Amino acid sequence: MHRRSAVTYVGDDPDARARVARAVETAWDGAQAPECRATATGMLLEATEGTDLQPLADACGVVTTTEATADPSVAERLAATPDTLPVIVVLEAATAEEFRLALRAGADDIVSGPAPAESESDSETDPLVERLRDAVELERVRFGSGDADRLREVLLDSGSTLMSTRSDEVDTKISWTMENVGEHAELDRIVCYLREDEVLDPTYVWCPDGCDTSSRALDEFPGAERLSTFENVVRSSVSPAPATERDASGETRTESAATVHVPLVADWELIGVLAFETDACRVWTDDEVDLYRTFADLIAYTIARNNRRLELRRRTEQLEQFTSVVSHDLRNPLNVLSGYLETVEGEVSPSTYDPMDRAVTRMETLIDNLLMLAKRGETIGETELISVTAVAEEAWQTVRAPDATLTIADEIGQVNADPNRLRQVFENLFRNAVDHAGPSVAIEIGSRTDGAGCEGMYIADDGPGVPSDVHGSLFDSGFSTADSSGIGLAIVDRIVDAHGWEVAVRNDDGAVFEVSFEAEAPIRPA
């Protein structure tokens, strides 16, 4: 990581370069003094974004002269430096033109007047010394462009890792990515706090040298109000105060840790806080903080996705258990009914026996399909080219409404579909018509073509139609206007959607359900 601990002189005057070197040596103790470097104007202008060694990459301050800034290109380069990099311009003379040149270079401060004679014993008399002390922050670790690029690559790999993680790998992979980021960013600690009621628990901790972590309320974090509104809270380290500066208790103020606290947000809720900390004297750059926010978003997404996955798994297991119990309770009386049917098969007429046998067989099929749907989570199975009219006529045989009538207006053709599921669509629509229009309902099925050439079918009845205020809820699970279970039309919508089709309803002297075969138009018989 770049340590911006060099004061860089930009120019071609050897006397000015020597003056800057003396001022740097005087401004700070030998042990604390930053390195003093010189960059010729030509070298500054030749540098590009792809240059391996940027002339100002490690600078904590720049000193130049109006002679150097007289070149507009040099002035432009200096003016484009980050705001955190102070530029001090030495004026050759206190004239309007000299001030104009300094301003064009984006000067943060100026020094007017010549350097003191080398024979003078007190080098403190050079005003450049005081300007350096005021403007330059020493030994502050900062990200350079290369550091940001390397961390960006780490996050890219981390994103691929976290996006593909299984539930049993989440803890391990989050901990691994925290370690990877912490080492590349040269941090001392990364702590991931996850919200549990009103407390944030340190669920994941990366701290190579060991550290004490405990649960905290949100208001115990720096900038809690900003975190609650999904903002980052950035605090650079505070340099130790001189011994003459003491706090209210009389103790000398010591240096504080540098921290970045980033909110973990999922579904517009604060689910935790990700803390990045270092004991080094650190100044955070905007690029660095943006990358930490990206990392926090990756972790938040991974945690939220895994929570949804676990919740779905829990609900699926409950559904499987419920379905197994229900199917078991249904099979027992159904087996009794099937047994009695076998004993009376020869005693009743086929016209009486066959409908009862078909009903029992159909109930067994429905129970099997229910179990398959719950355990495998599949809405449809294998599809094949089938006759829509034939499936509709087969489904009609299960309708227990002797006075109801079914009319096939015209041949619909063949379509690729799961036969069992398509049959269930017809059965549910037929039962819905009987429930709302009564046992003498008249149902008509036919083909349809809209203006865009999208073909499909309609299932119409002569009942009361659909009230306008329930159109938007008609296919919602549990919704019913006929005291039924409210799942029949929801199943229709789910099966139709699984085939890639669409279903809609309108009124035309009764309810008209229209199914559009978006995935594939039906094949007409020759």
Secondary structure, DSSP 8 states (H G I E B T S, - for coil): --EE-EEEEESS-HHHHHHHHHHHHHHS-TTT--EEEEE-HHHHHH--TT-SS-TTTTEEEEEEEHHHHTSHHHHHHHHTS-TTS-EEEEESS--HHHHHHHHHTT-SEEEES----TT-S-GGG-HHHHHHHHH---SEE---HHHHHHHHHHHHHHHHHHHT--GGGHHHHHHHHHHHHHHHTT-SEEEEEEEETTEEEEEEEE-TT------EEGGGSTTHHHHHTT--EEE-------TT-B-TTS-B-----EEEEEEEEETTEEEEEEEEEESS-B---HHHHHHHHHHHHHHHHHHHHHHHHHHHHHHHHHHHHHHHHHHHHHHHHHHHHHHHHHHHTTTS-HHHHHHHHHHHHHHHHHHHHHHHHHHH--S----EEEEHHHHHHHHHTT---TT-EEEE-S---EEEE-HHHHHHHHHHHHHHHHHHH-TT-EEEEEEEE-TT--EEEEEEESS----GGGGGGTTSTT--SSSS-S-HHHHHHHHHHHTT-EEEEEESSSEEEEEE--SS--B---
